């Protein structure tokens, strides 16, 4: 019976969807919430001229704003109510995780279970509001000054009222997205915040296809380049699916315990260690740090004196840190490797895991509990992190190299591709779980019905 249910759950046909009413409602709710998100991305901030803003944004392409604009689905380019997207929440959650690993009081909250996690989530929301207010204020101020220096006024009526209104609107838009993501998580399918980010990335796919088609019809993009990009994306997707699901499973054995029949039986389980424990955090951090000088230079505009020593150094740094430059790709790869090890050390604590195994009576065969187990976990985790760091570096640097060689902008960079594939795999796994639970429910109902008939 179990194998039959597994086969039905793995076969995602329309017939299985039609039988699972709750799953259909969850999918429709998720689609509706994502449609609301897309509608909000076209609602501009009060007091902003969207036509002039588009021309101004074209002058800042290639900086860190492109990264944030990709994650927000073009909302930053249109300066909509949700221009900041959920990036402040992602940043705040990472900061809280780092603080929980370093600060004793927050580390104690993390160990308190559900109550402690709720407090940490509350601190994350407070941090999100704070970051939104700071980023919104600088974004509004930058819109006023940047538009004035370029000879085009993107803000209709600049001043304190515009800045305050922009901050309130941006904070409200981001917090609404968080609420929408929580509703998707509880009433829909998949992780709400991740689905919102993925929807923003995928929303730019029609524009990319249109640009590729226009370039091909005009003769600026050759057929071989298009075929090469398609093959590269397919190979990267297959590689991401393989490595993201790869695990190093450590055998955990527990002492023998008496069963109901009086027999002694030893329990066994596995401790799964992901090959890529850090996820998509390393490429986001590395690209953000490298693109920061370019963004500062673009916003500074004419205020930077290129003849001065500071201006000359800034222009030199900007020249070597452009997309596709050898120094940029080298530093990008080094940054990914560094943040892989750094973030893995933060999210996984071998000492805490070894203590939990010792308290529960579990041990790794051939390894003594306590300090030896901690050293062994750290040794295994370091080895698999090396492979995971190399995998992330290849996935993120190869698209950059292809873009530099062909000059064709690829909307699905390494980071975006990682997010899209991971969220898609996670959502499909949850759909399979719902189908499996629904099938088991039907089997249990049939078994009860037969029992009553007997």
Phi, psi and omega in degrees: 000321181294320180294324178295319178294321177297319179295319180292321181292325180283341179266097185275073179262165179296330179296318178293322178295321183294333179280331182268092183292316181297320179296319178298318179297320179294319179294316178296323178295319179296316179297317179297319179295321179291328175294319176300318178300317180291324177296319181294333181291348179255005178267111185283161175294147177297133177088012181246135176271107186292331181292312178292326181298325178296320178293322179293322183291329179298336181280347183250015181291146180101349181266194181293338178296329177297322179295312179292325179293325177295316181289336180264005178070034181083006181293324180291323178296323178270355182051058181273183180296334180250038183298327180281345180061215179253012180297322175300323177293319178298315179297316180296320180294322177294318179297317180295321177296318177296318180294323179294332178278339185252328184266131184297318183293319177290327176295325176292323177297323181296332182271357184278358177089223185295317181297317179295320178296323177296321178293318178296322176296323178294318176298324178296320178294319176300317177296325178296316179297318180297313180295321178298318180296316180294311181295322178296320180295313180293327178293318178294318178295320178294326177297318181293309184289320182293321179293322181292320181289334181272359181081005178233131183261104179284334180262126184294312183227083182292153180151186183295323181295321177295318181295315180296316179296322179293319179297314180297318181294317182291320177295316178297321179294316179294317180293327175294322177296321177296317177297319179296320178296322177294323178294321178296318181297319185275325186245355181241212182238132176088179177278123188297313182296319179295321179294324178295317178297316180296321179297323177295322180290313183293333182297339180271000180296316178301323179295319179296317179296320179297318179294320178295319178295320178295318178295324179291319180292328179277348179090001180281341179241122182281162180295322180298325179293317180296315179296321179296320178295318180296316179296320180297315181296318180296315180296318180295321179296316178297319178295319179295317179300321181290311186285327181290334178265357181285137181222151169253106186265116179267131180286127177245126182243141180246156182299158180293138181231150181283135177267180180295332180272005178085008181267151178267128183224135179263130179273145178228147175210181182230143174256105183278128175246115181292145177294323178245082182289329185283343179071224183261007182294316182303312179294328178295313179296314183296315181292323179296317180293321182288327182273355181296314177300321179297319180294317179298318180295319181293321179284332179291323174061232185284351182286346180270124178273109183292341180277344179282167181294318179295317179295322178295318178296318181295319179294323178294315178299318180297322181293319182279342181259017176290157177301132177091349178289146182303320180295320179298313182292326178294311179294327178297314178295318178297320179295321178297316180297317180297312183289335174300309180290321183294311184287327176296320177294335180280314188277339180236122182250105181299325181296315179294319179296318179296321178294320179295320177297319181294321180294324181273002178081010180270155179205156175271127182304128180088354181240128180287143179296157178098230185296321180296320177295319178299315179295322181292318178298318179295323179294313180294317182296322178296319180296314182286334177291328176300315178294318179296322179293319177296319179298313180297320180297316179296315182297324184271330184275327181301313176299324178297319179294319179295320178296318181294325183282325185260336183076010179262120179291128180257116184291334178264083174286184182298315181295315180297319180295320177300314182295313183299313183293316181298314181293321179296315179297318180295319180293318178297322178297321178291324176296318177298322178296318178295318178296320179293317178295321178295319180293320177296323177298318177296320179295321179294319178297319178296321179294320178294321180295318177295323179296321178292322180294328179287000000 
